Amino acid sequence: MLNTALLRLFAIVALLGPCALQADFLYTVDFNGTNLDSRLYVEGSPQYGARLTGSQLELFKEEGAGGGSGIVNVYSSFYVTGDFSISLVGIPGTGSASAGLGVQSVTTEHYQAMYRTGPAFFWAARCHPEAGCTSQGFADELATNAVLRIRREESVVTSEVDTGEGFVTLLETELEGFDLPIRLKLFLLQEEPGAYPDTYTDAAATFFDNLRFESQGVQGFVPGTYNTIATISSERQICWPTESGRRYQLQWAPRIDAENWLNVGGPFLGDGKEGCFTDLEAAEDARYYRVETVPE
């Protein structure tokens, strides 16, 4: 389970060499593995979470938990600064759940999102601190694995969906603030389209596949290939597989793109089994963790 609650986790087992960011940025995730790419992180609460199920990303809510908007969120750890296009397949789940794709500015006050509820309903919404919120959508009873896409060209942000016959625009926004650096957000939404009913308590799940992120500017993206092989418990015990005789150092930082990382304890000597360390000094805040190899 990738339910991180207050804690954001990534592990790098091998040090990554320097690599210059390219002007044309392409980032893809097919969710075909056992661990979420560490440049994405999960925010949730008890009874909510995210996990990889075969070749898809599942966001879920357990029976008895409350409903609402954004109860499980998967964010990118980097921000996009130029024109961009973000697309992925949104797959219907259970419990009146919606598969949501959104972009959020660095101020968190400007966002645009779109979501799929059940097999037929497609909606887009945006909120602005001065212009307020608006939404619109349509129904397609024949839709299967629809592609959701949000893109920015200069000052215009467009939400569109392809149910098999090409992209159809749901919403266009041209307002001050939407030209700020933005980050990706995947989320589980549990409410009927265009309504705000009483809280749902039934279990819910929704699925995503084939994320594709293209941009002409990015900040805070760490290039390289990651192995997100660590696990974490609710008591903040971080565990990872080790090689016999190799030394490891657990570190933390408040941001994934931080320049200075702080050690948690001292170096750990691997014995070929799982190594674990509990961060007893952690306050109730969000932390990124990484595990680095230490030269002998």
KOLZAMI-665965 format. One line per 3 residues: number of its first residue (from 0); their letters; for each residue x negated, y negated, z of C-alpha. Coordinates in Angstrom, 3 decimals, m for minus. Layout:
N
NUM = a = X/Y/Z; ...
***
This chain:
296
0 = mln = 0.000/0.000/0.000; m1.237/m3.475/m0.842; 0.831/m5.299/1.777
3 = tal = m1.604/m7.928/3.074; 0.776/m10.103/5.152; m1.426/m12.958/6.418
6 = lrl = m4.589/m11.391/5.115; m5.962/m11.555/1.602; m8.460/m8.853/0.740
9 = fai = m11.018/m8.170/m1.916; m14.136/m6.045/m1.908; m17.182/m6.241/m4.175
12 = val = m19.389/m3.199/m3.800; m22.079/m4.318/m6.227; m23.392/m7.876/m6.512
15 = lgp = m22.279/m9.631/m9.684; m24.740/m11.470/m11.871; m24.137/m15.046/m13.069
18 = cal = m21.909/m15.523/m16.063; m20.866/m18.818/m17.621; m17.166/m19.438/m18.051
21 = qad = m16.109/m19.499/m21.677; m14.025/m22.295/m23.141; m11.399/m19.806/m24.303
24 = fly = m10.337/m17.759/m21.283; m8.648/m14.352/m21.540; m7.605/m12.266/m18.529
27 = tvd = m5.580/m9.054/m18.833; m4.367/m6.514/m16.277; m2.564/m3.305/m17.280
30 = fng = m1.980/m2.149/m13.657; m3.165/1.316/m14.707; m5.190/2.305/m11.663
33 = tnl = m5.153/2.847/m7.918; m6.132/m0.656/m6.721; m4.947/m4.134/m7.621
36 = dsr = m7.496/m6.340/m9.377; m9.050/m8.454/m6.627; m8.516/m11.689/m8.558
39 = lyv = m4.859/m11.169/m7.678; m3.735/m11.123/m4.065; m0.507/m10.254/m2.284
42 = egs = 1.424/m12.308/0.242; 4.249/m10.599/2.065; 5.694/m9.858/5.475
45 = pqy = 6.412/m6.663/7.420; 8.788/m4.448/5.409; 7.665/m6.058/2.150
48 = gar = 4.745/m5.218/m0.091; 3.201/m4.328/m3.442; 1.714/m1.135/m4.828
51 = ltg = 0.558/0.374/m8.087; 2.793/3.190/m9.316; 1.173/4.969/m12.242
54 = sql = 0.773/2.243/m14.843; 2.944/m0.490/m13.309; 2.893/m2.954/m10.436
57 = elf = 5.815/m2.517/m8.043; 6.979/m5.191/m5.606; 9.301/m3.767/m2.966
60 = kee = 11.418/m4.494/0.101; 12.334/m1.804/2.613; 15.855/m1.005/3.778
63 = gag = 17.088/m3.377/6.494; 14.795/m6.286/5.643; 16.294/m9.625/4.636
66 = ggs = 16.520/m10.851/1.060; 15.843/m14.199/m0.548; 13.413/m15.817/m2.951
69 = giv = 9.731/m15.028/m3.102; 9.814/m12.419/m0.352; 6.856/m10.700/m2.016
72 = nvy = 4.393/m12.823/m3.997; 1.320/m11.905/m6.052; m0.886/m14.917/m6.805
75 = ssf = m3.958/m15.458/m8.955; m6.995/m16.530/m6.948; m7.968/m18.944/m9.732
78 = yvt = m6.359/m22.029/m11.275; m5.875/m22.826/m14.948; m6.660/m26.394/m16.019
81 = gdf = m5.997/m26.474/m19.787; m3.275/m25.277/m22.132; m2.276/m21.699/m21.328
84 = sis = m0.034/m18.767/m22.174; 0.946/m16.159/m19.562; 3.018/m13.136/m20.520
87 = lvg = 3.994/m9.813/m18.996; 6.683/m7.150/m19.190; 9.409/m7.484/m16.555
90 = ipg = 11.188/m4.198/m15.774; 14.488/m3.927/m13.843; 14.300/m2.373/m10.414
93 = tgs = 16.779/m1.555/m7.662; 18.812/m3.418/m5.054; 19.762/m6.479/m7.134
96 = asa = 16.059/m7.309/m7.428; 14.663/m9.686/m10.036; 11.217/m9.473/m11.640
99 = glg = 9.832/m13.008/m11.566; 6.993/m14.797/m13.353; 6.033/m18.299/m12.283
102 = vqs = 3.362/m20.995/m12.344; 2.646/m23.262/m9.401; 0.571/m26.437/m9.305
105 = vtt = m2.214/m27.170/m6.837; 0.226/m29.402/m4.914; 2.755/m26.510/m4.597
108 = ehy = 5.489/m29.101/m5.246; 5.701/m28.525/m8.997; 6.614/m25.076/m10.227
111 = qam = 8.327/m23.358/m13.108; 9.517/m19.775/m12.990; 11.567/m17.246/m14.887
114 = yrt = 13.006/m13.933/m13.872; 14.934/m10.901/m15.008; 17.837/m9.628/m12.907
117 = gpa = 19.041/m6.128/m13.671; 19.064/m4.961/m17.282; 20.771/m7.962/m18.837
120 = ffw = 20.213/m11.355/m17.197; 17.286/m13.699/m17.978; 16.846/m17.025/m16.189
123 = aar = 14.336/m19.853/m15.993; 14.064/m22.594/m13.386; 11.816/m25.498/m12.489
126 = chp = 11.516/m27.773/m9.483; 9.954/m31.228/m9.293; 9.633/m33.424/m6.156
129 = eag = 11.356/m36.357/m7.879; 13.406/m34.888/m10.729; 14.797/m32.049/m8.621
132 = cts = 15.549/m28.497/m9.761; 17.329/m27.094/m12.762; 17.887/m23.644/m14.283
135 = qgf = 19.450/m21.976/m17.287; 19.577/m18.545/m18.890; 21.486/m15.966/m20.891
138 = ade = 22.501/m12.298/m20.925; 21.350/m9.580/m23.335; 23.053/m6.241/m22.738
141 = lat = 20.717/m4.422/m25.162; 17.411/m5.605/m23.666; 14.870/m2.953/m22.647
144 = nav = 11.318/m3.852/m21.643; 11.517/m7.595/m22.203; 8.419/m9.805/m22.304
147 = lri = 8.483/m12.909/m20.100; 6.197/m15.797/m21.095; 5.355/m19.237/m19.713
150 = rre = 3.043/m21.506/m21.698; 1.745/m25.066/m21.531; 0.864/m27.187/m24.553
153 = esv = m0.400/m30.608/m23.506; 2.348/m31.934/m21.185; 5.114/m29.461/m22.080
156 = vts = 5.698/m26.257/m20.091; 7.955/m23.698/m21.811; 9.609/m20.567/m20.405
159 = evd = 10.659/m18.023/m22.999; 11.648/m14.371/m23.304; 11.338/m11.728/m26.031
162 = tge = 13.934/m8.945/m25.846; 12.756/m7.373/m29.102; 13.455/m9.933/m31.810
165 = gfv = 10.962/m12.693/m31.005; 10.657/m15.270/m28.245; 13.687/m17.373/m27.285
168 = tll = 13.217/m20.564/m25.254; 14.971/m20.671/m21.885; 13.574/m23.938/m20.508
171 = ete = 11.196/m26.741/m21.497; 9.739/m29.199/m19.004; 7.833/m32.425/m19.646
174 = leg = 7.395/m34.134/m16.297; 4.491/m35.713/m14.464; 2.650/m33.181/m12.332
177 = fdl = 3.050/m30.174/m14.580; m0.282/m31.057/m16.192; m2.083/m30.293/m12.899
180 = pir = m4.158/m27.135/m12.469; m1.815/m24.200/m11.890; m1.972/m20.634/m10.664
183 = lkl = m0.033/m17.539/m11.609; 2.726/m16.145/m9.394; 4.517/m12.811/m9.743
186 = fll = 7.382/m12.338/m7.320; 10.352/m10.275/m6.239; 13.563/m12.280/m6.065
189 = qee = 16.750/m10.852/m4.575; 19.819/m12.870/m5.427; 22.440/m13.011/m8.132
192 = pga = 21.665/m15.277/m11.133; 22.582/m18.869/m10.384; 24.004/m18.093/m6.917
195 = ypd = 22.856/m18.080/m3.312; 24.807/m15.317/m1.560; 24.458/m13.951/1.951
198 = tyt = 21.172/m12.228/2.725; 20.798/m8.761/1.212; 19.635/m5.984/3.528
201 = daa = 19.453/m3.070/1.096; 16.122/m1.813/m0.226; 14.870/m3.466/m3.413
204 = atf = 12.105/m3.021/m5.955; 11.043/m4.462/m9.267; 8.223/m3.688/m11.698
207 = fdn = 5.670/m5.436/m13.936; 3.327/m4.308/m16.709; 0.724/m5.640/m19.151
210 = lrf = m0.199/m9.058/m17.785; m1.957/m11.291/m20.344; m3.351/m14.699/m19.342
213 = esq = m4.949/m17.004/m21.923; m6.183/m20.552/m21.317; m8.526/m23.269/m22.519
216 = gvq = m9.678/m24.139/m19.005; m10.026/m22.346/m15.692; m11.501/m22.997/m12.255
219 = gfv = m12.321/m20.651/m9.398; m12.411/m17.521/m11.571; m15.210/m15.131/m10.624
222 = pgt = m16.273/m13.188/m13.743; m17.306/m9.564/m13.634; m15.721/m6.215/m12.883
225 = ynt = m14.379/m5.606/m9.395; m13.841/m2.451/m7.394; m11.015/m3.117/m4.950
228 = iat = m11.609/0.064/m2.992; m11.221/m1.232/0.540; m8.174/m0.630/2.702
231 = iss = m6.868/m2.681/5.591; m4.638/m2.037/8.586; m2.286/m4.411/10.399
234 = erq = m4.948/m4.664/13.143; m7.389/m6.094/10.559; m9.530/m2.988/10.365
237 = icw = m11.276/m3.009/6.987; m12.506/0.354/5.665; m14.460/1.268/2.534
240 = pte = m16.351/4.318/1.175; m20.127/4.232/1.688; m23.235/5.846/0.229
243 = sgr = m25.661/7.507/2.609; m28.594/5.258/3.491; m27.112/2.110/1.876
246 = ryq = m26.548/m0.954/4.046; m23.353/m3.025/3.837; m22.284/m6.403/5.175
249 = lqw = m18.651/m7.415/5.685; m18.022/m11.144/5.113; m15.043/m13.495/5.158
252 = apr = m14.069/m16.907/3.763; m10.884/m19.014/3.758; m10.883/m19.180/m0.078
255 = ida = m11.837/m16.617/m2.694; m13.991/m19.173/m4.547; m15.799/m20.380/m1.414
258 = enw = m19.540/m21.038/m1.739; m20.353/m20.021/1.834; m19.216/m16.679/3.254
261 = lnv = m19.559/m15.833/6.959; m20.731/m12.455/8.231; m18.372/m10.319/10.298
264 = ggp = m20.670/m8.457/12.686; m24.014/m7.132/11.508; m25.106/m4.864/8.648
267 = flg = m23.514/m1.407/8.516; m25.556/1.679/7.528; m23.612/4.040/5.304
270 = dgk = m23.536/7.783/5.861; m21.543/8.930/2.849; m18.259/8.668/4.743
273 = egc = m15.790/5.831/5.179; m17.126/2.750/6.952; m14.747/0.661/9.066
276 = ftd = m14.963/m2.635/10.905; m12.300/m4.503/12.868; m12.345/m8.300/12.731
279 = lea = m11.534/m8.996/16.375; m12.267/m12.722/16.100; m9.817/m13.406/13.285
282 = aed = m7.154/m15.978/14.059; m3.628/m15.689/12.689; m4.507/m17.215/9.341
285 = ary = m5.228/m16.046/5.820; m8.705/m14.686/5.167; m10.482/m13.225/2.173
288 = yrv = m12.899/m10.401/2.874; m15.680/m8.927/0.774; m18.200/m6.134/1.276
291 = etv = m21.669/m6.659/m0.152; m24.633/m4.336/m0.353; m27.667/m5.490/1.647
294 = pe = m31.213/m5.049/0.293; m33.328/m2.638/2.327
***
